[in-house]
Each structure stands twice: as C-alpha cells, then as structure tokens.
Amino acid sequence: MKTNNKFNYIILFLIITGVFILSSCADPVPTDYIEQKFVEAYLLVNEPIKDIVLMNTQPVADSFSYANSLIRDADVKIIGDGQVFELKIDTGGDQGYYYPDSTYLVKPNTHYKLQITIPGYPDTIYAETTTPGTIKYLSPELDSLYYPKDTINLPPLDTYRLEWEKVPDINFYIITVKCLDTLYYGKYLHPPTDEMNRRVFKPYSEGARGKEITNTMFVPNTKVPVVWLFFKWFGLQQVSVYAPDPNYLNWVIQHLTKNQYDSKLSNIKKGLGVFGSASVARGTTFLIKNQP
C-alpha cells in the first residue's frame, strides 16, 4: 500500500507540473491596446464638403463612445480643383469636419487629396480620390408603390424598374433604400390620417439588423427591378443610386461582407479608414401598406 501511495503522489506531481508548463507556454491574453487614427471621409459630386470624420480607435474591452472618440483639434485639408480647403470641426454636433463655404460643390471627374495633421501625432495622414462623373436617373420618379397583398406569390420583378445613365469607367453601382420616417405614415396620405408606420414583416429579419432603416446592395448594370423584400419599412422612402470610385466601393464591400478590418481595402496612409468619392442620384417614393 505504501508503494502504491508513493506512486500515486508521483503521478499527481507529474500531472500538476505538466499543466503548469503548458499554461506557462500558452500565448498571453491579448489585453494590450494600441490606439490608432481612423478616417471615414466621402466626397459626393455636386454636394458641399462635409461629414469628414476623424477618430481615435477604442479598446474592445471598454464601452464605445462615438462622441469621445472624435478628434476635434486636427488640421484637416482637402486639396483639389486648384484650391486648398481648410476644414472646420462641427462644434454643435458629431458630424466631423466640413468646409464652411457650402456654396462650393464637389466637382465631377476631379482629383482631390485629403491631408490631416494631429497635435502630438508624428505622421501626416493622407489619401487621394478622383471623383466619378455625374449620375442621372432615366426612369420617371414614382410617387407611390403598392406593396403586394400576396407576399407569397409576389408579382413579376419587372413590374417596376429603376434605371440610370451609365457613368464612364464605373462598372458597379450601389443602391440604398432608406425609410425617411419610421414613426408617421398617415400624415403623407391624401387626406392625412393619424395612422402610424410599421415595418415590413419578414420572418428571417427579426432582431437587431431588422430594426435598421437602410438597405444596401450592389448592381453591375444600369437598371434594376424593384425587389419588394428589399424594403424594411412602409411609408416615405429615399432611393439613392451611387456611382462610386474604387475606394468608396471597396469600403462598402468591406462593410457588408467582412467581419473585420482589411487594410488591403483601405486607401488611408499612416492611419485606418477610407477617403472615397461618388456621384449620387436620389429620389423619393411612398410605399403603401399591403394591409392596414
């Protein structure tokens, strides 16, 4: 018995020692955090320069605060069209940097450079974009669309079509549908009523993503049929078609298809993020409920 007990103690000692060695050889828990600078900036053709967002990244171990992450004391410039645009921070909100002269509109087919210097940051952040040509709708704007009552046997997809002009050198377009008012529905009717708005019922979209108000998709041509399941809410809708530069397109692809940041799809130097451009055609329509 004494021999067996001694043997058992030896075995137990070897097991404990092995566990200690294995645990000491394992990789340390990745708690170290290195702050980086993040840019999200888009120039839209025929619109003012605005919403140029500059942020500090934040550790995933802490709760995220958009307002606290904004960098408000940087020197931000847009250089292009033979000018240097000195941007100002939006002190009254969280919209980032903008050019105070809103009469200046971004030009099509024009090269612009973003340049950012931050106090205490050793590098100058920069990126470049060339804006696409102007995009225009060809299909007439529809005042209203009637959502089908039979949601199982939906009507043919070519019942309604959206069509726009081909933009030179653009092969992929981005379409967004955004509900402009998720609360009120009846006030847009004729005559107005007190009826409230509601979501389009889709069993597979319940949950957090189903509560979003915008849907986005890619189109490799210049016309697309109305896809009924693409709408998230009834009521007033804004339908936008973007002709993106490669930087804007890559960023949207990354946002919609990847679950982590990919530096190969970013054009920002000495930082993270995107500086892209696009031309956009916008229109509104009213999606009428298939039942009260």
Salt bridges, closest charged atoms under 4 A:
GLU35 OE1 - LYS37 NZ 3.38
GLU47 OE2 - ARG282 NH1 2.44
ASP75 OD2 - LYS77 NZ 2.57
ASP81 OD2 - LYS107 NZ 3.01
GLU86 OE2 - LYS77 NZ 3.94
ASP94 OD1 - ARG72 NH2 3.43
GLU128 OE1 - HIS111 NE2 2.69
GLU195 OE2 - LYS289 NZ 2.87
ASP262 OD2 - LYS258 NZ 3.38
ASP262 OD1 - LYS264 NZ 3.25
